[in-house]
């Protein structure tokens, strides 16, 4: 289960609309545990060389800096978000080939510039499959 | 041994005693990581695959540099270096179904059904026809005036695989007619830009580019992988090469050509009709038929002829309609008339006739007379633009013979030159005096080179060729002169 404040969801939607029709991506900072708690989102740049409407790649250095920033704030990098323009919010074959069990993967589907379903997933290394993670919204930051 | 810090990414900290950094002593990255996993064994399976190599989504950086661009795991370390382990994050939205459907050539995906709906409701195409297109391939030779509409329409139509052969870069003069390219693309490789534009039009099309000149050495290898060959070239040696290769490989060759306001199109399939050699057994003497650069072309014309080639290609791939096999379509844009000439297979054709003598590819430059020794002008008959300027400034009497076409003369010509277009020289040679010092020039020095040799052979001793032509003169001597 993962807790995400509605303000964070709104900022992810905003980011996705800005990059539409290309996929957006970014980091989720918060605390691990059960449930995972997301405190804030941080935008990342999609550095995929080709086809950014169907692919996203995060620059490892950006990931490193996000990790450092998180640490400085006493938070951890708990997940990655990205958008699927005109496509359901389900992990694809490609997502599966690059996933690791470490992070929560959040996907926002955007259809014709309208944000739609928002889903969360954890990857099981041993089975090679994604399991859906329940999202619980929070009105306020604790 | 230097002491370095290894930064542990969040998800792995639980396997490293909850630490976000670990100090080790190591000379190289490999030693550092080995030190890390020997201390925290649980990290091993997260970092390394079964074959002992780092898992493909584990990046290692030394300070701000990815070790893949240094010496990989033998990268040496110095005291105070920071080694960061960073997971590679990537993904995408190509769902399983879409990906499978797009890659599978035996079905049309729902997204493709929407895209090609205007094809699917045509009785001559339908789902079966669209699938055929998806499963077929076409090679476009030349990404210029003819190649551009071909690239656009064949990719839009959903031909599964396209090849593009072109080694040239986009030049400003191309923009008048090669409408796939824009101002910002000048200087970039045609094959690269064409591939990008095709991906924008239709990402379902596989594009293979060949950035090379087509030669007798590579033609058969390249052509063999495609169902239909489409000739969008601009020179005779390549046309004969493409024809011969297509005949030898038994593939249809969709032909198109343009000149000024006229165009021609046909389909050569030696199994069913004539080939290019049946129509034109011999190439014209070099220099007789100018290129677009020399003769000019109305921009829209290759768009029309190339589109005709595209439609013929699609009909061939679908196996529908009457193609131009055995017919030469001639289009006169000025008079707005289409004519049709019947083409017959030449029974004595050296390559596709009953008793072929050509069984392999030949030297096409030689065939087209472009390798003859007459092409080279001897050193002592060459004159540089600087030398010519020197002579003129010193008041020496020189006859400047301009062998270009009247339209070129109108754009710019040398002061006090005499215009005598190439084709007219043999008839008008009596207007010249063998006693005069004559300097022959054209646009770049090629046509004038031939005329220089021609005049030399007739006994003119004091004739010289202006190296680089009026182009070089404009560049080095008269920069205000308009260039074309």
HADDOCK unambig.tbl for C-alpha pairs under 7 A between the chains (distance, minus, plus):
assign (segid A and resid 54 and name CA) (segid B and resid 92 and name CA) 5.14 0.50 0.50
assign (segid A and resid 54 and name CA) (segid B and resid 93 and name CA) 5.12 0.50 0.50
assign (segid A and resid 54 and name CA) (segid B and resid 94 and name CA) 6.16 0.50 0.50
assign (segid A and resid 55 and name CA) (segid B and resid 91 and name CA) 5.76 0.50 0.50
assign (segid A and resid 55 and name CA) (segid B and resid 92 and name CA) 4.04 0.50 0.50
assign (segid A and resid 55 and name CA) (segid B and resid 93 and name CA) 6.55 0.50 0.50
assign (segid A and resid 56 and name CA) (segid B and resid 90 and name CA) 5.40 0.50 0.50
assign (segid A and resid 56 and name CA) (segid B and resid 91 and name CA) 5.41 0.50 0.50
assign (segid A and resid 56 and name CA) (segid B and resid 92 and name CA) 5.76 0.50 0.50
assign (segid A and resid 57 and name CA) (segid B and resid 89 and name CA) 5.98 0.50 0.50
assign (segid A and resid 57 and name CA) (segid B and resid 90 and name CA) 4.23 0.50 0.50
assign (segid A and resid 57 and name CA) (segid B and resid 91 and name CA) 6.65 0.50 0.50
assign (segid A and resid 58 and name CA) (segid B and resid 89 and name CA) 5.37 0.50 0.50
assign (segid A and resid 58 and name CA) (segid B and resid 90 and name CA) 6.12 0.50 0.50
assign (segid A and resid 60 and name CA) (segid B and resid 86 and name CA) 6.10 0.50 0.50
assign (segid A and resid 60 and name CA) (segid B and resid 88 and name CA) 6.24 0.50 0.50
assign (segid A and resid 64 and name CA) (segid B and resid 86 and name CA) 6.53 0.50 0.50
assign (segid A and resid 76 and name CA) (segid B and resid 10 and name CA) 6.25 0.50 0.50
assign (segid A and resid 77 and name CA) (segid B and resid 10 and name CA) 6.18 0.50 0.50
assign (segid A and resid 84 and name CA) (segid B and resid 93 and name CA) 5.49 0.50 0.50
assign (segid A and resid 87 and name CA) (segid B and resid 93 and name CA) 6.66 0.50 0.50
assign (segid A and resid 92 and name CA) (segid B and resid 92 and name CA) 6.53 0.50 0.50
assign (segid A and resid 92 and name CA) (segid B and resid 93 and name CA) 5.58 0.50 0.50
assign (segid A and resid 92 and name CA) (segid B and resid 94 and name CA) 5.65 0.50 0.50
assign (segid A and resid 92 and name CA) (segid B and resid 95 and name CA) 4.36 0.50 0.50
assign (segid A and resid 92 and name CA) (segid B and resid 96 and name CA) 5.88 0.50 0.50
assign (segid A and resid 93 and name CA) (segid B and resid 94 and name CA) 6.95 0.50 0.50
assign (segid A and resid 93 and name CA) (segid B and resid 95 and name CA) 5.96 0.50 0.50
assign (segid A and resid 93 and name CA) (segid B and resid 96 and name CA) 5.27 0.50 0.50
assign (segid A and resid 94 and name CA) (segid B and resid 91 and name CA) 5.58 0.50 0.50
assign (segid A and resid 94 and name CA) (segid B and resid 92 and name CA) 5.83 0.50 0.50
assign (segid A and resid 94 and name CA) (segid B and resid 94 and name CA) 6.84 0.50 0.50
assign (segid A and resid 95 and name CA) (segid B and resid 91 and name CA) 4.24 0.50 0.50
assign (segid A and resid 95 and name CA) (segid B and resid 92 and name CA) 5.72 0.50 0.50
assign (segid A and resid 98 and name CA) (segid B and resid 57 and name CA) 6.99 0.50 0.50
assign (segid A and resid 98 and name CA) (segid B and resid 90 and name CA) 6.17 0.50 0.50
assign (segid A and resid 98 and name CA) (segid B and resid 91 and name CA) 6.38 0.50 0.50
assign (segid A and resid 102 and name CA) (segid B and resid 11 and name CA) 5.07 0.50 0.50
